[in-house]
Amino acid sequence: MSVQQEHLTMKQSPLSDHAEAQVEKPPKLEYSVKEADESLEAYISAISGAIIGVLATLLVLYILNGGTLRFTNPARLTAIEASLTRVDENVGAVNQNVETVATRLAALEGEAGVISQLQSSLTDLDAALNSAMVAQGGRMDSLDESVAALDVTRKNFDAFTAALAAALSEMNTTAAPAAAPVNAVEAPAVAAPATASPIAARVTPAVAAHTDLAADAVQVILFVDANGDGALDDSETALVGAAVTLTPAAGEAISLDSTESGALFAALAVGEYTVSVDEIPGYTLGGETSTTLSVEADAAAGQVVYFALAAE
């Protein structure tokens, strides 16, 4: 930065040799500029000196006032203090936010580690499931083969069972009738009437299950129904010597004479049978003298056929 100094210089004009030389002319004014360059450093030094002087003055006042400075504008001082307080609060808030961000970053790093472990675990689980599915597929194939083999065995067993049932049926038709078992239904015996002329009687059959008999057995009881209720009561007696015939749906008929316990047909094959009463000494039979029944493979009890005779 430079400072220019300006000034005016008065100059006298020379007189000419002519007559006009005696006439006095006014002086001419000339304008000249004198440049005086000063360095920027000198200007800055001057400003610095002024600042240092102010600071020195404040220091002297601080010393004279016993270590305190007093300002003549307390409102501005209060505003400065409030500004400093807000600045301090903002700095504290910024520090707290920085700490929160740091904590969150640390938590995110931990979560990233957990997510990585979870992804690894999921990968291992997927591989294990794939292996298990492959092994399960192999076991299912083996199970299918076992089921197929079992089905063949079942068919063979069914064929064997059918052949055995046919053989037993043939044996029953040719073998002698078995004696009544101990657990047969007991019925009191009664002799045939002594009258010379036969009594006309109507027969009503009824079939009932009885757990005292084997599931493949049929027992036939004939009795005189004195009260006409169709059931064998304690006061009523069974007939002895009546001819009873059991005819299977396929095979030969079997005939037995009734005893005190009736006529027992045991070890019967599964199927349908017809039970009929051929004749009873001293009686002329009428009504239904036969009935049909079925022997089931899964039966839980045997069957008793009651033939009730009611005189006309």
Number of C-alpha atoms within 10 A of each C-alpha: 10 10 10 9 10 10 9 10 9 10 11 10 11 9 13 10 8 7 8 10 11 10 9 10 12 9 10 10 11 10 9 11 10 10 11 10 10 11 9 11 10 11 12 11 11 12 12 12 12 12 12 12 12 12 12 12 12 13 15 12 15 14 12 11 11 8 10 10 12 10 8 7 8 10 10 11 13 11 11 12 12 12 12 12 12 12 12 12 12 12 12 12 12 12 12 12 12 12 12 12 12 12 12 12 12 12 12 12 12 12 12 12 12 12 12 12 12 12 12 12 12 12 12 12 12 12 12 12 12 12 12 12 12 12 12 12 12 12 12 12 12 12 12 12 12 12 12 12 11 12 12 12 12 12 11 12 12 12 12 12 12 13 12 13 15 16 12 15 20 15 11 21 16 12 10 10 15 13 10 17 12 10 11 19 18 13 20 16 19 16 12 14 12 9 8 7 10 14 16 14 18 18 23 19 22 15 16 10 15 18 12 13 22 19 21 21 19 28 23 28 27 31 25 22 22 17 12 12 10 19 16 21 14 8 9 17 20 25 25 23 20 21 16 23 20 22 17 22 12 12 12 14 16 18 18 19 16 22 22 19 23 30 30 24 21 20 14 20 22 18 13 14 20 15 23 21 22 13 14 19 16 17 17 15 20 15 12 14 18 19 17 16 15 17 19 16 11 9 14 13 19 20 23 23 23 22 29 26 25 22 17 8
